[in-house]
Amino acid sequence: MILNEATSLKELSLNNYLFNEESAKLYEEYTLKTLNHIQQFLSQRKFYKGDNLEEIQAHRNKAKLYDIELPNSIDNALTELNELYIQNAISFHNPNYVAHLNCPITLPSIVAEMIATTINTAVETWDQSTSATFIEQEVIRWICNEYSFDKNSDGVFTSGGTQSNFMALLMARDHYAYEHFGINIKQNGWSDEISKFRIFCSEKSHFSIKKNAALLGMGYDAVIPVKVDDKMRMDTEALYVAIEKTKQEGNIPVAVVATLGTTDYGSFDPLETIGKIAKEQDMWLHIDGAYGGCFVLAESHKHYFEGIEMADSVTVDFHKTLFQPVSCSAFLAKNKQHFQYVSYYADYLNPIEDKDPERPNLIEKSMQTTRRFDALKVWLTLKTLGTKTIATYLEEVHQLAKQVYHHILNNPNFEVAHVPELSTVVFRYKNSEAQHEPTHDDVNLYIKSFLYRSGKASIASTKLNGNIYLKFTLLNPKNTINNLLNIIKMIEETGKQYQPKTEAL
Ligand SMILES: *Cc1c(COP(=O)(O)O)cnc(C)c1O
């Protein structure tokens, strides 16, 4: 497109690119064009086109931004995008995608994303978000009720479990410092006592606990990993011993994190016993339910939540187990007063003089300022599917994990690491002819990367006792045991093909 005059450029761009009262027709046009590409994406049979080094190089070049001074047609840009990204994107809804905690998403949640993105509400102050405020509050109330938290509880949407866990550790630290030492960290910053604060979690807890402790200035060493039993659940005897040892060393046990659904094994820490220990020791009890938290809806898993009334805070990820698009997570506090540790009153945004209980400003509970209206997709999903439908999805993925477990348990080519409690199965391929252990690691890594690069299946890997294991993370209720057994067969065939890099070389 050639444009000679600045005025014509301005006119053209004002009429073609900004969303406003004149955009209805163009909005429809753009949406239909997008739909074309999405339909192509949906027609792809494989979870991934596959790759090799040459293609990766080519994609890096195609992503380069050149010639961006003047307008170009959306058609051209979308065509380029299709080749570069859409055709190479990973389909999380594909039944051969069983790697990470990515779920297929509900159609109502996509509609909600379109609405929230198009209207572009920012849920920080009442004057920007109006009734969206109530929708977020209502979804928070719903999940608080599921955990039997009363009216004194509250919560806020966050960008994910990592951020939710950050808020939990911040509250635990600041609350303990204030209650026990009269220290106001928010106002006065660091104080020497804090270097003695210790946080306990199982050795299988998510890395964000350590990472957040570091970000909060407490360091990795403030986190004490507690060993797990053979079901990958926190050993509460070991927790007790670790707390006593910490006190003898002159340090201060401040918080315990119980994981409901560990990232690798889907195991549930014994909440009731941990809760009692935490209360006896006057420690903050945080529940990391990023993965397992939504299973409160599933009859089969309700008993794991007994004792949750003792929790001070909860993390739950809707983008993992409520079939929501990224990102969608919540942080809940049983006592809403504790949100004071993150609140701030800015003159230009939410002056304290303006505080009005009828028109709440959600920013008072959030680390973020400008924030997406992520609650809408949960609200519309709940309204449309109903919690019972979601429960059947969750029961289904749990059943699939158990079925896979039973099938490979008696297969001599496999070694299973645990009995699945949620929807992951960790196992490894064991080549019976291999002579030493390290070869098992090599062959399992080979299997994972071969199946991924060929676009056949995406499986994850993790380490157990220093050895590489493979992992199925099952979050697609439309998957079938036959399809999963087919992946198992591909793993066996790939494992047999593997040629060890001969030691003779
Ligand atoms: C995934 C996960 C997290 C991190 O959540 P994000 O949404 O990825 O930030 C934290 N804890 C557990 C147990 C998880 O599985």
The ligand as a Tripos MOL2 file, in Angstrom:
@<TRIPOS>MOLECULE
LIG
   15    15     1     0     0
SMALL
NO_CHARGES

@<TRIPOS>ATOM
      1 C1          0.6890  -25.5220   38.1050 C.3       1 LIG1
      2 C2          0.8930  -25.4140   39.5420 C.ar      1 LIG1
      3 C3          1.2720  -24.1880   40.1280 C.ar      1 LIG1
      4 C4          1.6030  -22.9770   39.2970 C.3       1 LIG1
      5 O1          0.4520  -22.4780   38.6770 O.3       1 LIG1
      6 P1          0.5330  -21.5410   37.3780 P.3       1 LIG1
      7 O2         -0.9030  -21.2840   37.0940 O.co2     1 LIG1
      8 O3          1.2330  -22.3290   36.3140 O.co2     1 LIG1
      9 O4          1.2830  -20.3120   37.7780 O.co2     1 LIG1
     10 C5          1.3600  -24.1380   41.5050 C.ar      1 LIG1
     11 N1          1.1160  -25.2220   42.2550 N.ar      1 LIG1
     12 C6          0.7750  -26.4280   41.7270 C.ar      1 LIG1
     13 C7          0.5320  -27.5910   42.6360 C.3       1 LIG1
     14 C8          0.6540  -26.5520   40.3460 C.ar      1 LIG1
     15 O5          0.3320  -27.7390   39.8100 O.3       1 LIG1
@<TRIPOS>BOND
     1     1     2 1
     2     2     3 ar
     3     2    14 ar
     4     3     4 1
     5     3    10 ar
     6     4     5 1
     7     5     6 1
     8     6     7 2
     9     6     8 1
    10     6     9 1
    11    10    11 ar
    12    11    12 ar
    13    12    13 1
    14    12    14 ar
    15    14    15 1
@<TRIPOS>SUBSTRUCTURE
     1 LIG1         1 GROUP 0 **** ****
